[in-house]
Amino acid sequence: MSLKNLNIDKNWSLFLDRDGVINKKLDNDYVKHWIEFEFLEGSFEALKTLNATFGKIVVVTNQQGIGKGLYRTEDLELIHKNMLYELTYLGGRVDKVYFSPYLSSENHPTRKPGTGMALQAKKDFPEIDFSKSIIVGDSMSDMEFGRALGMKTVFISEEKKQDSKIDYQFPSLLEFSKAL
């Protein structure tokens, strides 16, 4: 089924993972400071298109580097403040950023694939309907997160991956936005 068959309009919500979708992932490391944050090519253009398509756009990101003591919540909040400023300045939009600072070993309900961040977004934006939502991510925990909530799932990867949890796959956020 094509994305166009979903009839996506402003009643739909978009959930985005951050690292590997909006910005470059650091190999075996975490983005700990704004100076390390680098937008992926096409992110601005994609978010400008997505801004015109979706009613709500939120980022849901696991940030266990905080739990490991590698950076502070304040460092992450500054990264997100700068990210939102840049996106808004260039015509994109993210309505809110949610993050989970917990270690994967803690199995905290806010940490993906747990659904806590999505439930908080629904509390903040009651108009969100998970059956009219898409999660875009680059990990299987993102796909499991979306599946648990009844969302459509979009996997971002250069390499083709076959899995029943993946509804659509694109090499980048920009290619996803062009397919809409």
Beta strands, then each sheet from edge to edge (+ up, - down):
strand 1: 13-16
strand 2: 56-62
strand 3: 96-100
strand 4: 133-137
strand 5: 152-156
strand 6: 168-170
sheet 1: 3+ 2+ 1+ 4+ 5+ 6+
end
